[in-house]
Amino acid sequence: MAGTPVAGAQAVQRALDVLHCFHDNAPDLSASEISRRLGLSASTAHRLARTLQGAGFLEQDPRTARFRLGPAVTELGRLSYHQRGLHLASPELADLARRTGATADLALRSGPHAVIVAGGSVTPKVGLRRPLHSTALGKVLLAWPRSGESGAESLPPLVAFTERTIVDRERLAAELERVREQRYAVNDGESAQGVRTLAVPVLDHLGSARFAVALRGTPELITADRFDWFLTQATTCAHALTVLLLPPSQRGGGAAGA
């Protein structure tokens, strides 16, 4: 009996791992592809996939026998989207994008990633997860972590996406200290060439970043002489989103230092 909870927890974790295989618009997957990704036997992967299919979390193409996310995931995602009030953020982000000419995004943290949940980057062809260490959104979420969230020291190996990506943990710690001091984060070609992004936090009453707001454009758009104006626009939006997304008892200053 003592081992039953552990076995049950392992089965739940494996089922969740199967669902995580479909992150970032992964294509339909066969049971054998799921087994290779997770290091499971083909029979175990197939059994987990069929169990998830029965619960509506996966569905199987009858022609190819390949699996994709099912209607239960869509339903829960829509429920979560509305419960968090994220539908209220889209008009604010659209207005921010119109004023600035940049792409405006809202993200929250999920493990070692910033997950974009609203804004101009939320399209069917764009992955919604971004590494924390190489993005302005991620730096904000690392700089003002929520209770129970691990720090930068616990991130997986820091991958270099360009020659500007910070891959040294001491340098990243120093960068996060600068983010806290200056009250915003910048990604200047660290995740992709020719992209400049600034981000600010949406803070709760404990001083933790519940969300991060970012403006993304080219260096020709977000220039040094207009940077403060872009920062003001992002900070104003963060204030508005604090009111829209957080209950009164959990609201902080909207953006750090405000």
ZATORLUM-689959 format. One line per field, with one value per residue: residue number from 1; residue in one letter; x, y, z of N, C-alpha, C, CB in turn. Coordinates in pm, whole numbers. Each point is the difference from the previous one (the first is absolute). Glycine has a CB too. Layout:
N
resi = c(NUM,...) $
resn = c(A,...) $
nx = c(X,...) $
ny = c(Y,...) $
nz = c(Z,...) $
cax = c(X,...) $
cay = c(Y,...) $
caz = c(Z,...) $
cx = c(X,...) $
cy = c(Y,...) $
cz = c(Z,...) $
cbx = c(X,...) $
cby = c(Y,...) $
cbz = c(Z,...) $
//
This chain:
258
resi = c(1,2,3,4,5,6,7,8,9,10,11,12,13,14,15,16,17,18,19,20,21,22,23,24,25,26,27,28,29,30,31,32,33,34,35,36,37,38,39,40,41,42,43,44,45,46,47,48,49,50,51,52,53,54,55,56,57,58,59,60,61,62,63,64,65,66,67,68,69,70,71,72,73,74,75,76,77,78,79,80,81,82,83,84,85,86,87,88,89,90,91,92,93,94,95,96,97,98,99,100,101,102,103,104,105,106,107,108,109,110,111,112,113,114,115,116,117,118,119,120,121,122,123,124,125,126,127,128,129,130,131,132,133,134,135,136,137,138,139,140,141,142,143,144,145,146,147,148,149,150,151,152,153,154,155,156,157,158,159,160,161,162,163,164,165,166,167,168,169,170,171,172,173,174,175,176,177,178,179,180,181,182,183,184,185,186,187,188,189,190,191,192,193,194,195,196,197,198,199,200,201,202,203,204,205,206,207,208,209,210,211,212,213,214,215,216,217,218,219,220,221,222,223,224,225,226,227,228,229,230,231,232,233,234,235,236,237,238,239,240,241,242,243,244,245,246,247,248,249,250,251,252,253,254,255,256,257,258) $
resn = c(M,A,G,T,P,V,A,G,A,Q,A,V,Q,R,A,L,D,V,L,H,C,F,H,D,N,A,P,D,L,S,A,S,E,I,S,R,R,L,G,L,S,A,S,T,A,H,R,L,A,R,T,L,Q,G,A,G,F,L,E,Q,D,P,R,T,A,R,F,R,L,G,P,A,V,T,E,L,G,R,L,S,Y,H,Q,R,G,L,H,L,A,S,P,E,L,A,D,L,A,R,R,T,G,A,T,A,D,L,A,L,R,S,G,P,H,A,V,I,V,A,G,G,S,V,T,P,K,V,G,L,R,R,P,L,H,S,T,A,L,G,K,V,L,L,A,W,P,R,S,G,E,S,G,A,E,S,L,P,P,L,V,A,F,T,E,R,T,I,V,D,R,E,R,L,A,A,E,L,E,R,V,R,E,Q,R,Y,A,V,N,D,G,E,S,A,Q,G,V,R,T,L,A,V,P,V,L,D,H,L,G,S,A,R,F,A,V,A,L,R,G,T,P,E,L,I,T,A,D,R,F,D,W,F,L,T,Q,A,T,T,C,A,H,A,L,T,V,L,L,L,P,P,S,Q,R,G,G,G,A,A,G,A) $
nx = c(83,293,-44,-304,140,230,-200,-160,252,80,-281,22,282,-100,-241,195,193,-246,-42,309,-28,-158,260,-75,-322,95,-90,-237,205,-33,-78,285,-10,-70,251,204,-106,51,289,-303,92,-94,-162,28,-95,-263,-92,18,-170,-242,-19,-28,-230,-180,18,-88,347,-14,-206,144,15,-245,266,217,-130,48,-104,-122,-14,-267,-177,179,194,-245,-116,256,53,-277,35,269,-117,-206,176,193,-265,136,-277,146,270,-160,-51,292,132,-162,108,303,-18,-111,241,227,-87,8,-135,-188,126,-198,271,-153,282,-81,275,194,-277,-20,-286,1,-280,-8,133,-19,74,-327,108,-122,313,74,112,-216,327,170,233,-122,256,-141,-233,53,-177,243,79,-290,13,291,-91,-242,81,-309,98,203,225,260,140,67,67,-233,102,8,293,-46,-106,244,-311,286,292,-245,-33,86,163,77,-234,173,-167,-273,81,54,-284,-154,157,-104,-299,7,117,-217,-287,101,110,161,-81,271,-87,-118,-178,147,283,-158,-104,32,-178,-32,-110,-139,-29,-301,150,-213,-13,297,117,-147,55,-343,174,285,-180,205,-22,89,138,222,207,-224,-204,182,177,163,-238,-244,154,-196,-234,18,-14,-276,-135,77,-113,-288,-27,74,-244,-197,99,-46,-303,-8,117,-102,-298,30,182,223,49,325,2,-182,286,178,-81,-338) $
ny = c(-121,118,-30,147,281,-109,-106,271,174,-179,49,313,6,-156,200,249,-138,-13,309,62,-147,287,224,170,-92,-329,-40,-134,-123,-273,-75,58,313,-72,-192,232,206,-202,-169,-179,-283,114,-81,286,151,-173,52,315,7,-161,193,253,-136,-30,317,100,-21,-108,60,-262,187,-256,74,-63,-211,355,27,277,85,-187,225,-21,227,180,-6,96,239,130,-24,156,237,75,-46,235,210,-159,148,261,-37,48,304,30,-122,182,263,-93,-33,293,133,-146,-41,-262,-261,130,-296,4,-193,-137,-101,-263,-53,169,199,311,-197,264,-13,220,72,9,-301,-100,-127,-293,91,34,-284,143,-71,284,-215,142,59,170,222,301,-241,-109,265,25,-290,42,268,-131,-357,17,-53,-232,149,-201,275,-10,-264,-160,92,-308,71,331,-144,215,92,140,-43,89,-307,144,-304,152,-137,272,128,-77,152,266,-13,-1,260,159,-90,138,273,48,-104,-222,-285,145,-281,205,-300,-214,-137,90,127,274,-4,309,-189,280,-240,218,-246,5,82,-213,201,-148,268,-238,127,-78,48,42,248,-120,284,-264,255,-78,91,151,3,61,307,-34,204,-215,-132,203,-73,-307,57,152,-242,-208,176,30,-313,-42,184,-178,-272,101,11,-279,-196,77,-78,314,-221,28,346,-27,251,-165,-76,-114,278,39) $
nz = c(0,-49,-321,-11,5,-188,-215,-6,-56,-252,-137,29,-137,-255,-50,2,-213,-205,23,-54,-303,-53,103,-252,-152,128,-314,123,229,-175,289,-131,82,302,14,-87,213,240,-74,-89,-86,-283,263,134,-255,-26,299,-26,-264,123,260,-183,-178,255,63,-323,10,-315,-231,-111,-278,2,-182,221,232,43,303,-103,297,37,-25,273,-128,-77,289,145,-204,61,314,-5,-172,224,263,-97,-60,-288,-98,148,-194,-278,60,121,-259,-205,142,-15,-313,-48,153,-169,-315,233,-80,257,112,244,77,236,57,-179,240,-79,-102,49,-34,-232,208,-257,-282,-275,104,-29,-332,18,-15,337,150,198,66,12,114,269,-180,-246,146,86,106,158,147,127,115,143,151,166,92,40,288,-142,-199,45,21,-271,183,-175,-322,-92,-33,8,-305,-81,-122,-73,54,224,145,288,-75,302,211,17,-238,143,267,-164,-145,275,106,-257,56,281,-116,-222,161,-262,-50,-233,-150,-125,-203,260,-239,-280,-105,97,339,134,226,170,192,189,203,-80,323,107,209,-53,-190,-222,-293,66,-268,-100,-129,-243,-138,-209,-172,-147,220,-186,262,233,-117,257,-52,96,287,132,-210,62,311,-22,-150,223,236,-126,-20,306,90,-163,131,309,-77,-152,224,304,124,48,126,-252,-29,25,-85,-249,3,244,159,3) $
cax = c(-83,83,54,-105,-2,116,-29,-103,60,86,-86,-49,112,26,-108,26,115,-50,-64,103,65,-66,28,52,-56,58,-92,-59,106,-33,37,145,68,-17,87,138,18,-8,80,-88,-23,-109,-127,-40,-41,-129,-103,-26,-69,-138,-71,-28,-101,-129,-46,-18,118,60,-83,82,-42,-24,74,145,19,81,-74,10,-73,-142,-92,5,105,-56,-100,66,77,-91,-45,109,19,-101,12,111,-34,93,-75,-6,131,22,-20,108,121,-22,14,143,65,-37,69,146,47,74,-82,-22,-30,-14,49,17,107,-29,129,112,-46,-104,-105,-77,-141,-83,77,23,73,-86,-52,14,129,109,6,-32,96,130,92,6,129,37,-109,-35,-110,53,82,-93,-60,106,43,-100,-67,-108,31,8,69,145,74,76,99,-60,-38,80,113,-38,30,30,-76,85,125,-30,-73,73,2,71,-97,38,-40,-146,-35,30,-100,-126,15,-20,-143,-70,39,-50,-145,-43,96,21,58,51,63,44,-78,-1,66,-86,-120,21,-120,4,-110,-22,-84,-129,31,-107,20,122,115,36,-50,-102,9,95,-45,115,-10,103,14,137,76,-37,-125,27,132,49,-56,-143,-18,-78,-141,-52,-7,-117,-121,-11,-30,-141,-80,13,-90,-138,-18,-9,-140,-84,35,16,-103,50,86,129,63,119,19,-13,134,93,45,-103) $
cay = c(121,120,37,34,141,32,-53,84,129,-21,-12,134,77,-47,49,141,8,-24,124,101,-26,76,142,80,-42,-124,-66,-124,-93,-141,-55,-27,129,37,-86,45,130,-14,-112,-106,-108,31,-46,95,125,-23,-13,133,80,-47,44,143,9,-34,111,118,88,-23,-66,-75,4,-139,-35,-11,-50,96,69,145,45,-22,108,32,99,127,47,48,119,114,31,66,130,93,11,92,131,33,60,144,59,14,137,87,-31,48,146,26,-26,107,124,-10,-66,-120,-113,4,-134,-25,-136,-46,-99,-142,-67,77,73,102,-44,114,-36,98,97,-18,-122,-117,-42,-145,-42,43,-64,97,-8,63,-24,113,68,73,88,106,-52,-97,67,63,-104,-49,105,14,-131,-26,-94,-138,-11,-9,109,-26,-105,-131,-15,-97,64,121,-19,121,15,89,27,89,-69,-22,-142,-13,23,119,115,9,54,143,61,8,108,124,9,48,138,94,-20,-55,-91,18,-106,69,-99,-117,-118,-2,115,107,17,71,-11,48,-60,47,-95,29,-46,-16,69,-54,42,-106,21,-97,1,95,66,29,62,-60,60,3,114,122,50,32,62,48,130,-16,-112,40,11,-137,-51,63,-64,-135,13,41,-119,-89,53,-34,-145,-31,17,-93,-141,-37,52,115,-36,-52,93,71,130,-3,-24,17,134,99) $
caz = c(0,11,-130,-95,-37,-82,-133,-59,-34,-117,-118,-30,-56,-135,-86,-23,-91,-135,-46,-23,-128,-105,17,-112,-129,-50,-93,48,38,15,130,1,15,141,80,-17,68,145,46,50,-94,-94,56,105,-66,-66,104,54,-101,-12,121,-18,-106,58,84,-83,-1,-131,-99,-95,-139,-39,-122,24,136,74,106,17,117,-15,37,142,18,-48,95,121,-35,-9,135,70,-65,50,146,27,-54,-108,-110,24,-31,-144,-50,49,-76,-137,4,18,-129,-94,37,-10,-121,38,42,145,51,144,29,136,9,12,13,-56,-117,1,-90,-49,14,-71,-75,-142,-33,17,-129,-14,-55,86,131,105,110,-22,113,92,11,-121,-40,96,81,94,101,94,84,89,91,105,2,94,107,-46,-128,15,-60,-122,23,-22,-141,-76,-69,-71,-142,-75,-123,-79,73,112,105,126,32,127,107,77,-81,5,132,-3,-87,73,98,-74,-33,120,28,-100,-4,-127,-62,-143,-82,-119,-86,76,-41,-147,-58,-50,83,127,83,138,78,136,73,63,135,98,127,63,-79,-95,-136,-41,-146,-57,-122,-85,-132,-84,-132,-50,55,-73,59,141,-2,129,37,29,92,118,-38,-7,137,63,-54,57,143,10,-27,116,103,-37,11,141,38,-75,19,140,91,75,113,-47,-92,43,-61,-145,-49,111,26,-32) $
cx = c(86,52,-104,-1,116,-24,-105,55,89,-83,-54,110,29,-108,19,118,-43,-63,104,78,-55,19,48,-42,68,-100,-67,112,-54,40,149,79,-12,94,145,25,9,86,-82,-6,-117,-135,-50,-50,-137,-113,-35,-79,-145,-83,-37,-103,-139,-58,-17,120,84,-108,90,-60,-21,76,147,34,89,-88,22,-81,-150,-85,3,107,-49,-98,64,81,-88,-51,107,22,-98,7,111,-29,84,-71,-10,131,16,-27,109,127,-13,16,147,74,-31,77,148,50,80,-98,-8,-44,-13,41,-4,104,-57,133,112,-38,-92,-102,-85,-147,-94,92,26,73,-85,-68,22,138,119,-6,-15,99,133,91,9,129,32,-105,-25,-114,53,83,-87,-57,101,38,-95,-79,-113,45,-2,68,151,67,77,98,-54,-43,82,114,-46,48,26,-79,69,129,-23,-72,89,-9,79,-93,35,-38,-151,-45,24,-101,-133,6,-19,-147,-78,32,-63,-150,-54,109,7,58,41,77,48,-75,-7,68,-103,-128,38,-131,26,-122,-3,-93,-138,9,-125,39,124,125,50,-62,-99,2,115,-59,122,-41,118,-1,143,76,-31,-130,22,142,38,-66,-150,-28,-86,-148,-63,-16,-121,-129,-21,-39,-145,-92,5,-89,-145,-26,-2,-145,-88,21,9,-115,57,96,137,75,122,6,-11,132,96,42,-104,-67) $
cy = c(126,44,47,148,37,-47,85,134,-13,-9,136,83,-42,48,149,19,-23,127,107,-25,89,151,62,-55,-122,-68,-120,-101,-142,-47,-25,129,50,-82,44,131,-15,-114,-112,-113,37,-40,95,130,-16,-9,136,84,-43,40,147,22,-29,111,128,92,-20,-54,-60,10,-144,-43,-28,-62,91,79,150,37,-5,115,36,105,137,58,57,125,124,41,76,141,102,15,96,142,40,58,152,69,30,141,97,-21,47,152,40,-20,109,129,-5,-55,-125,-114,1,-138,1,-144,-27,-110,-141,-72,86,85,115,-44,121,-40,98,95,-42,-125,-126,-29,-149,-46,34,-74,103,-2,64,-33,123,79,91,100,106,-44,-93,65,68,-105,-63,102,21,-130,-5,-100,-143,-17,-1,116,-42,-114,-139,-22,-111,71,116,-9,135,0,96,21,92,-68,-20,-148,-29,38,121,127,17,57,150,75,16,107,136,20,54,146,98,-16,-45,-92,27,-127,66,-101,-123,-127,-13,128,104,21,69,-1,64,-56,58,-98,55,-62,-17,68,-49,40,-106,29,-110,-16,92,53,37,74,-50,65,-13,114,131,59,43,53,52,131,-7,-108,39,15,-138,-58,58,-64,-139,6,41,-119,-97,46,-40,-149,-45,5,-106,-146,-44,54,112,-35,-47,96,67,134,1,-30,35,145,107,51) $
cz = c(0,-136,-100,-37,-92,-143,-70,-42,-123,-128,-41,-65,-143,-98,-31,-94,-145,-57,-31,-130,-111,15,-131,-135,-58,-94,67,24,4,139,7,15,144,87,-11,73,151,54,61,-102,-89,56,108,-60,-66,102,60,-100,-14,122,-11,-109,56,85,-81,-7,-126,-93,-107,-140,-47,-125,29,135,83,96,-7,124,-26,52,148,30,-44,100,125,-28,-9,137,77,-55,56,151,40,-51,-119,-122,15,-40,-148,-52,44,-81,-144,-8,15,-132,-101,31,-34,-134,26,28,152,47,152,26,149,-1,10,3,-55,-120,39,-105,-39,-5,-69,-75,-143,-40,11,-134,-15,-44,89,132,109,115,-40,119,88,-14,-118,-46,106,90,108,110,105,95,94,105,117,12,101,104,-55,-133,23,-72,-122,17,-31,-145,-65,-70,-87,-145,-66,-130,-97,80,120,116,123,36,128,114,86,-75,1,133,6,-87,72,109,-67,-36,120,29,-98,-27,-136,-53,-150,-59,-130,-84,72,-38,-151,-49,-44,77,129,76,135,72,139,71,33,139,86,131,74,-75,-96,-136,-35,-151,-39,-130,-83,-126,-83,-137,-48,69,-71,52,144,10,138,40,28,104,119,-32,-9,140,73,-50,59,146,22,-23,118,115,-30,19,145,48,-64,42,145,84,87,112,-42,-90,64,-69,-150,-67,113,14,-26,125) $
cbx = c(-179,64,177,-132,-112,151,58,-168,-9,167,-62,-161,96,117,-156,-91,151,-40,-203,19,38,-167,56,193,-59,138,142,-217,114,28,-225,-36,-46,-240,-159,9,-124,-229,182,-136,91,159,64,167,242,119,83,210,217,80,123,232,172,71,115,-235,1,229,-193,71,125,-223,-158,30,-30,164,19,29,192,46,-144,-81,175,29,-159,9,160,-66,-145,107,81,-146,-86,157,-71,149,-131,-162,94,-60,-244,-100,42,-157,-230,-16,-13,-228,-165,1,1,187,67,-61,121,-188,146,-239,147,-226,-114,147,21,160,-3,197,58,-185,103,-1,205,-39,45,-238,-99,0,146,-237,-112,-106,131,-144,76,132,-103,77,-155,0,180,-57,-164,86,112,-17,213,-170,-97,-202,-191,-15,16,-23,102,-76,-62,-202,120,12,-142,230,-210,-200,127,-10,-141,-49,-19,222,-45,189,200,-19,57,244,114,-41,158,233,22,5,214,227,-15,-142,-45,36,-142,13,65,58,-133,-215,191,96,-106,182,-68,125,18,33,206,-133,220,-69,-245,-133,61,16,216,-142,-249,198,-208,113,-118,-19,-187,-73,179,118,-131,-162,-35,218,176,-48,222,202,49,110,250,128,30,171,238,61,44,234,157,-2,112,232,38,5,120,249,-113,-211,-203,-97,-222,120,141,-186,-65,82,223,-38) $
cby = c(-125,-69,-161,-186,49,-17,-230,-114,68,-118,-232,-13,26,-201,-172,53,-79,-243,-56,27,-236,-183,-41,61,235,-27,76,45,180,-39,-103,-203,54,63,-190,-116,107,92,160,168,-172,-31,-236,-102,59,-119,-232,-15,30,-193,-172,53,-70,-235,-104,-17,-5,-44,159,-157,219,22,140,199,-231,16,-203,39,148,-240,-74,-232,-177,-78,-170,-234,-145,-75,-204,-223,-115,-62,-234,-194,63,-179,-213,-42,-123,-238,-45,-4,-197,-194,19,-72,-245,-102,32,-31,220,141,-136,246,-100,172,8,61,170,20,-220,-179,-209,189,-232,86,-107,-17,68,239,113,52,226,-4,28,226,-179,-25,-210,186,-162,-128,-192,-197,-186,173,19,-166,36,177,-45,-140,109,250,-105,48,157,-40,116,-250,101,239,144,5,244,-145,-219,134,-209,11,-46,117,-28,183,-116,237,-50,50,-245,-129,-33,-195,-221,-50,-100,-243,-143,-19,-192,-232,-84,-2,172,205,-175,247,-187,222,185,153,21,-139,-147,-47,-206,148,-212,213,-212,243,-96,3,114,-217,33,-192,144,-168,113,60,-47,-119,89,-201,208,-217,159,-96,-159,-88,-151,-180,63,-113,107,76,-89,118,212,-31,-25,214,131,-82,61,230,27,-53,194,189,-28,91,247,161,15,-2,-225,110,-58,-225,39,-215,52,161,48,-233,-79,-111) $
cbz = c(121,230,41,92,216,200,79,139,241,146,69,193,229,96,98,227,186,57,136,248,73,-17,241,142,-39,211,-194,-124,133,-248,21,-142,-242,-42,-32,-221,-186,-13,38,130,163,-190,-51,155,-38,-187,51,137,-121,-141,137,77,-171,-2,194,55,250,103,45,183,-42,101,-131,-144,-87,-193,145,-252,66,16,-185,53,-36,-235,-88,86,-123,-229,-2,42,-209,-191,21,-13,225,82,-24,186,192,-21,3,231,148,-40,99,242,46,-24,183,243,-106,94,-203,-9,-195,25,-203,63,109,-120,-16,81,-135,74,105,-135,215,173,210,-11,78,248,-102,-53,-222,-109,-93,-63,82,-138,-140,157,131,-65,-131,-164,-197,-182,-172,-170,-182,-187,-191,-42,-69,-178,172,126,-117,18,222,-59,173,235,-10,-32,1,215,-5,101,128,-112,-215,-164,-173,80,-243,-112,3,107,-146,-157,105,35,-199,-47,136,-91,-162,92,93,-102,177,-49,176,32,107,123,-141,186,208,-7,-76,-216,-100,-100,-118,-64,-133,-70,94,-223,-18,-107,14,84,187,189,-67,199,-27,106,114,90,92,125,50,-224,62,-202,-151,83,-240,-44,-139,-232,-71,89,-125,-224,3,21,-212,-162,43,-79,-245,-69,38,-165,-221,34,26,-190,-212,-29,3,-54,123,16,-108,41,188,16,-242,-34,-54,-218) $
//
